[in-house]
Amino acid sequence: METKMIAKIACVLALGVLLIAGIVGFLSYATLEAEAASVQESGYWDFDDTGDQTVDDNDVYGDYDGYLGTTGSSESCDAVLTTYDSKLTARFYGGSQWSTSADRVSINEGTDFPCTSEGVYVEAMIRLTSTSPTYQMIADQYQYTGGNGYGWSFYLTNNYLRFTAYHGDGTSTDYSTTITIGTSYWYVLYGYYDTDSSTFTIKIRRINGDGSYTDLQTRTKSCSDDIASHSAHPLTLGYRADGNGGYNPFHGYMNYVIVQNRE
């Protein structure tokens, strides 16, 4: 167990170095091959290299491609150029909490990204265009059935970053930042839930106008209950596919999203 813990800590530290590189340049996952022992599945969706409706998974561990829009043939969510670093990003135009046709990215073009039980790491580089909605989904793998929640959600609540892990028995483990984000900056948002190391961490990093960054807040607490896995809904970016409590679409831009399932 101690060896596995050390491997996990080393994995997280190595990933942190890569995250900084991704902010100021191109994020490369070639060096993550050595971490295969601690990663079950991993997806890295970089909208900067997407010029059509297909969202390629650029990670070395799997082939979990997705598509922009509401269905495989829809083009309601177009990738548009932003003024930040001349990068092509996915623009989500949002909609009402209950909109069934709001923009989203569904990771099920080929093989669905599996929902794991022991741990998950989520990261996204975003910029909001609206702070009005109560809830805005960033990445979601949630399923509600039989009165119980399964999977996890990574989202904003009144512009606070929030991460919820559902345990399939009517309970959940929830964590939020105590600071909010706005529309004036790009942010990199992080979440890590791992029952093997009893670690639940969330973090907000602001990208400044000169390309430097400021770590605004990191919060960590312990966790013990596994995420209840399911296969009912695909991993979805910018939208809750299940619709329980609303679809809660995202309003803004996404530059990249990373999701890693951990052993």
N, C-alpha and C positions, 0 to 999 in steps of 0.2 A: 504493500500500500504506500509506504514511504517513497519507494522508487517511482511509483506512478504519480504521486503528488509532485515530486521534483520535476518529472517530465512535463506535467501539466503547467507548472509555473514557468518552466523554460519555454514552453510553447506559447504562452500568453505574452511573455517578454519579447520573444522573437517576432510575434505578430505585431506588437506595438511599434517596433522599429520599422516594419513594413508599412504601417499605417501612416507614419510621418512621411515616408517616401511617397505614398500615394497622394498625399495632400499637395505636395510641392512638385510632383512630377507624375510619372507613370508608375502605377502599382504593379509589381511583378510577383507572381506566386510560385515561380520556379523553385525558390529556396524553401518552400513549405513541404516539399516532398519528404524531408526527413521527419516531419511530424505525423506521418501517416498512422503511427501507432496510437495516437491519441485523438485522431479525427475519424469519425465514422463516414460522414458525408460533408461536403463543403461546396458552396456556391458563391461565385463572385460575378455580379452582373454590373458591368461598366458601360453605362449608356454613352460614354464618349466614343465608343467604336461601333455604335449602332446607327446605321443610316436608313433602316427600314423598320418594319413592324416586329421583326424577330429580335429577341433579346438574348444574346449568346452568353452562355456560362463560360467564363474565361478561367475557371479554376482548374487545377491539374487533377483533382480527385474524382470528378464526375462529369456528367454531361446533362445538366438540368437546365435546358433552354426554356425560355418563356416567350410571351408575345405581348406587345403593347395593345391596349384597347379592351373592349368588353367581350369580344369573341375572337377566334382565330382569324377571321376575315375582316374584323372591324379596324378602323383607323381613327377611332375617336380620341385616342391618346397619342399625339404625334410627338416625336422627338424634335426639339427646337434648339437652335444655337443660343447660348447665353453670352454675356459679355465677360464672364469669369474664365480667364485663361483660354479663351476661344474653344471651350469644350462643349461638345454636343451633350445635352442633358435631356432627360425625360421631363416633360411639362405635364403636370396633372392639374386640370381645370376644376377639379372638385365637383361640387354639387351639394344637394341637401343630404342630411343624415340618412334619409331613407331612399336615396336615389339608387335604383337598380342598374342604371346605365352610366354611372360615373366612371371616370378613367381609372384604370388599374393595370398592373402587370401580373399575369398569371404564369406561374412557373410550372407549366405542364404541357409544353409544346411537344415534348417527347416522353420523358419519364418524370413522374411527379417527384418532387423533393420530399423525402420521407420525414415524418414527424417523430422525433426521438423522445426517449423517456428520461435519460440521465442528465443531459445538459445541452445547452445551446448558447452560442455566441452570435450576437447580431451587431452589425455596424452599418451606418448609412450616412452619406454626405448629402445634406439637404439645404434648401433655402425656401422659406415660406413666402407665399404671396398674400396670405390672409391669416389673421389671428382670431377671426370671429368664431369659427366652429368650436364647439365644446370638445369634440373628439376628432382626431385626425390620425388615421392608421398609417404607419410607415411600413411595417412588415407584420404579417398576421398568418398564423396557422391554427386557428381556433375552430372548434366544433362544439355545438351545444346539442345534447341529446339526452333524453330520459331525465331531464332536470339537472344535469351535470355538465360542467365545462371540461373540455379536453384541449390539449395543445398549449399555445402561448400567443401573446399579443405584445407588440412593441409599437408604442403610439404616443400621441400627445393628448393630454387632458388639460384644457384651458391653458395650453402652451407650456405646460410642465412635461418633461419627458417621463414616461411611465412604462413599466415592464411588468406583465402579469403572467405567471405560470399557473395553469389549471391542473388539478389533480384527479379529476374524474369522480370525485365523491362529494361534490357540492362545496368543496373548499378551494382556495387559491392562495398563492403567495404573491404579494404585490409590493412594488417599490417605485417611488417617484422622487424626482429632484425637487429641491425647494426653491429653485430659480427657474424663470421662464426664458423662452427664446422668442425672437421677433422676426421681422421681415427685412432688416437692414444688412444682415450678414449671412454667409454660409456657415453651417455648423456640421461637425462630425459628431454623431450620437452613437453611444456604445451601450451594450447590455450583455451581461454574462451571468448565466444561471447554471450552476453545476453542483449537484447533490453529492458527488463523490468527494469534492473538496469543501463542501458546505459553504460555497461562495456565491453571493448574489451582489453584483456590482452594476451600477449605472454611471454614465459619465457624459458630460457635455464639453465639447471643445469648439471654440469660436475661431473661424478663419478671418483674420484681419485683412484690410484692404491691400496691404503690402505683401501678402502671402504668408506672413508669420501667423502663429496661432497663440491663443490664450486658453488654458484649461480653466473653465469656469467653475466646474464642480465635479467631484467624484464621491460617490456614496457606496459603501459596502456594508452588508450585513450577512448573517448566516442563513442558510436554507437547508431543509432536510427532506422534503417530500418530492418524489419524482414527478416529472411532467407526465400527464396521462396522454399517451400517444393515440393517434387515430389516422385513418386514411380517407376520410370523407371529403375533405376539401384540399385543394392544392395550396401551397405557399403562395400568398398574394401580396404584392407590394402596392401601397397606397389605397388599400380597400380591405374590408372584412367580407370575405365571400360567404360566410355563414349567415350574416345578416341579423343575428340575435343581438338586440340592443342597437341596431342600426348598422348600415354599411360604412358609415363614417369615413368618407373619402378624404384623401390628402389634397391640400391646396398649395401647389408650389412646384419646385424643381427637385429632382434627384440626380446626383452625378454618379453614384455607385451605391450598391448594397452588397453586403457580405452576410452570409448565414453559414455557420458551422455547427454540425452536430458533434457532440463529444461523447466519448465512451464513459 
